[in-house]
Amino acid sequence: MNVGIQCAMCGKTSDFDAFCFSTMGLPLPKFHYQCPSCNHAFQLVKTSQPTINKHGQILPPKLAVVGGQASL
């Protein structure tokens, strides 16, 4: 099963693995991504720690999408 990802800049949807490489074909650092179409770079940043609700369920951390460096 392939996981798709969509660029927020140009709207291109592609396989997740296509966003994990720079325009030069070099692998990007963990949680850094770059659109293969428009070269928009972004990263996922954890904004909170996992929490436990009143029912004892573990809630995942919240993530934010922030701009990254142009091409690596």
C-alpha positions in Angstrom: 0.0 0.0 0.0 1.4 3.4 -1.0 0.9 6.4 1.2 0.1 9.7 -0.7 1.1 13.2 0.4 -0.1 16.5 -1.1 2.0 19.7 -1.5 0.3 22.7 0.2 1.9 25.0 -2.4 1.1 23.5 -5.8 -1.4 20.8 -4.8 0.6 17.9 -6.4 -0.2 14.5 -4.9 2.5 11.9 -5.0 3.9 8.9 -3.2 5.3 9.8 0.2 8.7 8.5 -0.8 8.9 11.1 -3.6 8.8 13.9 -1.0 11.8 12.5 0.9 14.5 13.4 -1.6 15.9 16.8 -2.7 15.9 17.9 -6.3 19.5 16.6 -6.5 18.3 13.1 -5.4 19.8 13.3 -2.0 17.8 11.9 0.9 16.4 14.6 3.2 16.8 14.6 7.0 14.1 12.9 9.1 10.8 14.9 9.1 12.0 17.2 6.2 10.2 17.0 2.9 10.4 18.6 -0.5 7.8 18.7 -3.3 9.2 17.0 -6.4 7.1 19.3 -8.6 7.5 22.9 -7.2 10.4 22.2 -4.9 8.6 23.7 -1.9 10.4 22.5 1.3 8.8 21.9 4.6 9.2 20.0 7.9 7.1 18.6 10.6 7.7 19.9 14.1 6.3 18.4 17.3 4.4 21.2 19.2 3.4 19.1 22.3 4.2 15.9 24.1 1.9 12.9 24.1 -0.7 13.1 26.8 -3.0 10.8 28.6 -6.7 11.6 28.8 -9.1 10.9 31.7 -10.0 7.5 30.2 -6.3 6.4 30.2 -5.9 6.7 26.4 -2.6 8.0 25.1 -3.1 10.9 22.7 -0.4 11.5 20.1 1.7 14.8 20.1 0.4 17.6 17.9 2.5 18.4 14.8 2.9 21.7 12.9 4.1 22.1 9.3 6.7 24.8 9.0 8.7 26.0 6.0 12.1 24.5 5.5 15.2 25.4 3.6 15.0 25.5 -0.2 17.0 22.6 -1.6 19.4 20.5 0.4 
